[in-house]
Amino acid sequence: MEQKENVTADKLKEKVTGILFDLLTDIPESLYGQTTDPDEKVKNLIRQAAFKASTVSATLSIPAGITGVLTSIPDIAAVWRIQAQLVSDIAATYGKLAQLSREAMVWCLFRHSAASLLRDVAVRTGSRLVIQKLSMSALQKLLQKLGVKISQKLLSKVVLRAIPAIGALGNGAYTYYDTNEVGKTAAAYFKALSDQVPDITDAEVVTPDEKTDDK
C-alpha cells in the first residue's frame, strides 16, 4: 500500500509540474486595455477572479485518498488558469502586458505561497525588487521544486477532503484568499512598472508586503 501511494504521489508531482510549465509557456492574452483609473478596475478584476476561482474550487467533489487528489488535477489547473488570466488582465489594465514575462507570471502566482523558492527570480535592491530572466533549465528546476511543494500541500489535505462539506468550504475559502493574494502581488508589480519614468526598462517593483514566510 505504501509503495502504491508513493507511486501515486510521484505521478501527482509530475502532473503538477507539467501544468505549471504549460501555464508559463502559454501566457494568456487579455481583452482589456490601459485605463485612466486602473487601480479601481484592478480591484474589480481581483474580486471577480477570486469569486470565480473559489466557486470552481468549492464545487470540486474530490474523493478521499491520494488517488482522489490525483484525479482532481484538471480542476486545480482550472483555478490556476483563472489566476493566470487575472495576472494578464492586470498587466493589460496598467498598459504593461508586453512586460508580462514567464518570470513575472511565476512571481505573481506564487510569491505569497512559496517565497523561499523564488529567490532566484527576484533580487532586492533597497526597497525595490528586480525580476530576473531565467534560463530554460533554471525555470524547469524551479517548476519542479514548486511542483513538489504544491503536491505536498495537496496531499496534506487528503483527510479534510474525506468530509465533503468541510472540504468544499475549506477549498473555496482558501482559493478566494489565494487568488486575492495573486491579484495583490500582480497589482503591486504592474503599478510600479507604470509609475516608472519611460527610460527605465528593468522590471522593478515594490512588493505588496514584507511577509516572506511560506505558507
C-alpha positions as CSV (number, residue, x, y, z in Angstrom):
1,M,0.0,0.0,0.0
2,E,2.8,2.4,0.9
3,Q,4.6,1.7,-2.4
4,K,1.4,2.4,-4.3
5,E,0.9,5.7,-2.5
6,N,4.5,6.7,-3.3
7,V,3.9,5.9,-7.0
8,T,0.7,8.0,-7.0
9,A,2.4,10.9,-5.2
10,D,5.2,10.8,-7.8
11,K,2.5,11.0,-10.6
12,L,0.9,13.9,-8.8
13,K,4.2,15.8,-8.8
14,E,4.7,15.1,-12.5
15,K,1.2,16.3,-13.4
16,V,1.5,19.5,-11.3
17,T,4.9,20.3,-12.7
18,G,3.6,19.7,-16.3
19,I,0.6,22.0,-15.7
20,L,2.8,24.7,-14.3
21,F,5.2,24.5,-17.3
22,D,2.3,24.8,-19.7
23,L,0.9,27.7,-17.8
24,L,4.1,29.7,-18.0
25,T,4.9,28.9,-21.7
26,D,1.4,29.9,-22.9
27,I,0.7,33.1,-21.1
28,P,-2.9,34.2,-21.7
29,E,-3.8,37.2,-23.8
30,S,-6.1,39.9,-22.3
31,L,-9.1,41.7,-23.8
32,Y,-8.5,44.7,-21.5
33,G,-6.5,47.8,-22.3
34,Q,-4.9,50.6,-20.3
35,T,-7.4,52.8,-18.4
36,T,-7.4,56.2,-16.8
37,D,-8.3,54.7,-13.4
38,P,-6.5,51.3,-13.4
39,D,-6.5,50.9,-9.6
40,E,-10.3,50.7,-9.3
41,K,-10.5,48.5,-12.4
42,V,-7.9,46.1,-10.9
43,K,-9.8,45.9,-7.6
44,N,-12.9,44.7,-9.5
45,L,-10.9,42.2,-11.6
46,I,-9.4,40.7,-8.4
47,R,-12.8,40.4,-6.8
48,Q,-14.4,38.8,-9.8
49,A,-11.5,36.3,-10.3
50,A,-11.4,35.4,-6.6
51,F,-15.1,34.7,-6.6
52,K,-14.9,32.7,-9.8
53,A,-11.9,30.6,-8.7
54,S,-13.4,29.9,-5.2
55,T,-16.6,28.8,-6.8
56,V,-14.7,26.3,-9.0
57,S,-12.7,25.1,-6.0
58,A,-15.7,24.8,-3.7
59,T,-17.7,22.7,-6.2
60,L,-15.0,20.1,-6.6
61,S,-16.1,16.7,-5.4
62,I,-12.7,15.2,-4.5
63,P,-12.8,11.6,-3.2
64,A,-10.7,10.8,-0.1
65,G,-7.2,9.4,-0.6
66,I,-4.2,10.2,-2.8
67,T,-5.9,8.8,-5.9
68,G,-8.8,11.2,-5.4
69,V,-6.4,14.1,-5.3
70,L,-4.7,12.9,-8.4
71,T,-8.0,12.8,-10.4
72,S,-8.7,16.4,-9.3
73,I,-5.7,17.9,-11.1
74,P,-7.7,19.2,-14.1
75,D,-9.9,21.2,-11.8
76,I,-6.9,22.5,-9.9
77,A,-5.5,23.6,-13.2
78,A,-8.7,25.5,-14.0
79,V,-8.1,27.6,-10.9
80,W,-4.6,28.3,-11.9
81,R,-5.8,29.4,-15.4
82,I,-8.2,31.8,-13.8
83,Q,-5.4,33.2,-11.7
84,A,-3.0,33.5,-14.7
85,Q,-5.7,35.3,-16.7
86,L,-6.1,37.7,-13.7
87,V,-2.4,38.5,-13.9
88,S,-2.6,39.1,-17.6
89,D,-5.7,41.3,-17.2
90,I,-4.0,43.4,-14.5
91,A,-0.9,43.8,-16.7
92,A,-3.1,44.9,-19.6
93,T,-5.0,47.3,-17.4
94,Y,-1.8,49.1,-16.4
95,G,-0.6,49.0,-20.0
96,K,2.2,46.6,-19.3
97,L,1.1,43.4,-21.0
98,A,4.2,43.4,-23.1
99,Q,6.3,43.1,-19.9
100,L,4.5,40.0,-18.6
101,S,7.3,37.5,-18.8
102,R,7.4,33.9,-17.6
103,E,9.3,35.0,-14.6
104,A,6.9,37.8,-13.8
105,M,4.0,35.3,-14.1
106,V,5.5,32.8,-11.7
107,W,6.4,35.6,-9.3
108,C,2.8,36.9,-9.3
109,L,1.3,33.4,-8.9
110,F,3.5,32.0,-6.2
111,R,5.2,34.8,-4.4
112,H,2.8,34.7,-1.5
113,S,3.0,30.9,-1.0
114,A,6.5,29.9,-2.0
115,A,8.7,33.0,-1.4
116,S,11.8,31.0,-0.5
117,L,11.7,29.1,-3.8
118,L,11.6,32.3,-5.8
119,R,14.9,33.8,-4.6
120,D,16.5,33.4,-8.0
121,V,13.6,35.1,-9.7
122,A,13.6,38.3,-7.7
123,V,16.5,40.3,-6.3
124,R,16.0,43.1,-3.8
125,T,17.8,46.4,-4.4
126,G,17.0,48.6,-1.5
127,S,13.2,48.9,-1.3
128,R,12.8,47.6,-4.8
129,L,12.7,44.2,-6.4
130,V,14.2,43.3,-9.8
131,I,12.6,40.4,-11.6
132,Q,15.4,38.4,-13.3
133,K,15.4,36.4,-16.5
134,L,15.9,32.7,-16.0
135,S,17.3,30.2,-18.5
136,M,15.0,27.4,-19.6
137,S,16.9,24.9,-17.4
138,A,16.7,27.1,-14.4
139,L,13.0,27.7,-15.0
140,Q,12.4,23.9,-15.3
141,K,14.2,23.3,-12.0
142,L,12.2,26.0,-10.3
143,L,8.9,24.5,-11.6
144,Q,9.9,21.1,-10.3
145,K,10.5,22.5,-6.9
146,L,7.2,24.3,-7.0
147,G,5.5,21.0,-8.1
148,V,6.9,19.2,-5.1
149,K,5.8,21.9,-2.7
150,I,2.3,22.2,-4.2
151,S,1.9,18.4,-4.3
152,Q,2.8,18.1,-0.6
153,K,0.2,20.7,0.2
154,L,-2.5,18.8,-1.8
155,L,-1.6,15.5,-0.1
156,S,-1.7,17.1,3.3
157,K,-5.4,18.0,2.8
158,V,-6.4,14.4,2.0
159,V,-8.0,13.9,5.4
160,L,-10.0,17.1,5.2
161,R,-11.4,16.1,1.8
162,A,-12.8,12.9,3.3
163,I,-15.6,15.2,4.7
164,P,-17.2,16.7,1.5
165,A,-19.0,19.7,3.1
166,I,-16.0,20.8,5.2
167,G,-13.6,20.1,2.3
168,A,-15.7,22.2,-0.1
169,L,-15.9,25.1,2.2
170,G,-12.2,25.0,3.1
171,N,-11.2,24.7,-0.6
172,G,-13.4,27.6,-1.6
173,A,-12.2,29.9,1.2
174,Y,-8.6,29.2,0.7
175,T,-8.8,29.6,-3.1
176,Y,-10.6,33.0,-2.6
177,Y,-7.7,34.1,-0.4
178,D,-5.1,32.6,-2.7
179,T,-6.5,34.4,-5.8
180,N,-6.8,37.7,-3.9
181,E,-3.1,37.4,-2.9
182,V,-2.1,36.7,-6.6
183,G,-4.0,39.8,-7.6
184,K,-2.4,42.0,-4.9
185,T,1.1,40.9,-6.0
186,A,0.3,41.5,-9.7
187,A,-1.2,44.9,-9.0
188,A,1.8,46.0,-7.0
189,Y,4.1,44.7,-9.7
190,F,2.5,46.4,-12.7
191,K,1.5,49.5,-10.9
192,A,5.2,50.0,-10.0
193,L,6.1,49.5,-13.7
194,S,3.5,52.0,-14.9
195,D,4.8,54.6,-12.3
196,Q,8.4,54.4,-13.6
197,V,9.8,57.0,-15.9
198,P,9.9,55.9,-19.6
199,D,13.6,55.3,-19.9
200,I,13.7,52.7,-17.1
201,T,13.2,49.2,-18.5
202,D,14.1,46.9,-15.6
203,A,11.1,45.2,-14.0
204,E,11.5,46.8,-10.6
205,V,8.6,46.7,-8.1
206,V,7.9,47.5,-4.5
207,T,6.4,44.3,-3.0
208,P,2.9,44.5,-1.6
209,D,4.1,43.5,1.9
210,E,7.2,42.4,3.6
211,K,6.0,38.9,4.5
212,T,8.5,36.2,3.3
213,D,7.5,33.1,5.3
214,D,6.0,30.3,3.2
215,K,2.5,29.2,4.0
